[in-house]
Amino acid sequence: MTILVTGATGRVGSQVVKQLVQRGADVRVLVRDPSKADFPAGVHVVQGELLNIDALRTAFTGVSTLFLLNAVAGDEFTQALIALNVARESGVDRVVYLSVLHSDRFVNVPHFAVKLGAERMIEQMGFSATILRPSYFIDNEHMIKDVIFNYNLYPMPIGSKGVAMVDSRDIAEVAAIELIRREQAPGKLPLETIDLVGPDTLTGADVAAIWSDILGRPVAYGGDDPSAFEQNLATFMPKWMAYEMRLMAERYVSDGMVPEAGDVERLTKILGRPLHTYRDFASEIAPAA
């Protein structure tokens, strides 16, 4: 049977597709613009989006398992609910859903609340599902790397409680493993939630220290006030989204994003290897000396 991947051109989705292909899965993707898609040979591309009912019905034909990834958007909740309804209508009952860590706690942050709502729908509709709850993506640091390199400042207000940032490669590989497990199961598997975290829980000062070490010069932490962070984001994304990112940062500062006991060990066992570290990522993108 076929596994359908949504969000397949993004950082996580594209890597999920590659991981599935490497494992011999029959993969189909739903994309808005096939001309911009670059997938391995054998991947079946369906043009459409999550609010296009006809395209969804076409994409779900013959599909056994769904990887549902909804990007942050004003209509994200509607996208998720429509996709899950059409999946059920089409006979798809196996789902891996990309949620977010602490979706049940950071309820004032819109995309966290949205993902919690989708989780509840998945549970109440009885899908055979894995809920993946990733922490803050290490890869998001690409957005601020120029500030780090050019101004010796780490500007992301993550506070002093600690955030266990996770690499998108680890997210994608766990997702692929779970999709294959669900797809190959002879019957319905119980609902399962997996927290996706990095191996190190880092404060703002910790991250600045890592950059100082790698770059060979002092890098300062910009502090916990999210005002400048919001203002900067608003220069290249919608203001509502910049405000939402501010709300998320405020929760990092007040609560942190700390793993539960055993999370890192569980992920290491699933992957059969160590998790990627923040230092790994920073070393990979640091400019040559």
Secondary structure as UniProt FT lines:
FT   STRAND          2..5
FT   TURN            8..9
FT   HELIX           11..22
FT   TURN            23..24
FT   STRAND          26..31
FT   HELIX           34..36
FT   TURN            41..42
FT   STRAND          44..47
FT   TURN            50..51
FT   HELIX           53..60
FT   TURN            61..62
FT   STRAND          63..68
FT   TURN            74..75
FT   HELIX           76..89
FT   TURN            90..91
FT   STRAND          94..98
FT   TURN            101..105
FT   TURN            107..108
FT   HELIX           110..124
FT   TURN            125..126
FT   STRAND          128..134
FT   HELIX           138..144
FT   HELIX           145..151
FT   STRAND          153..154
FT   HELIX           168..184
FT   STRAND          192..196
FT   HELIX           204..215
FT   STRAND          220..221
FT   HELIX           227..233
FT   TURN            234..236
FT   HELIX           239..255
FT   TURN            261..262
FT   HELIX           263..271
FT   HELIX           278..285
//
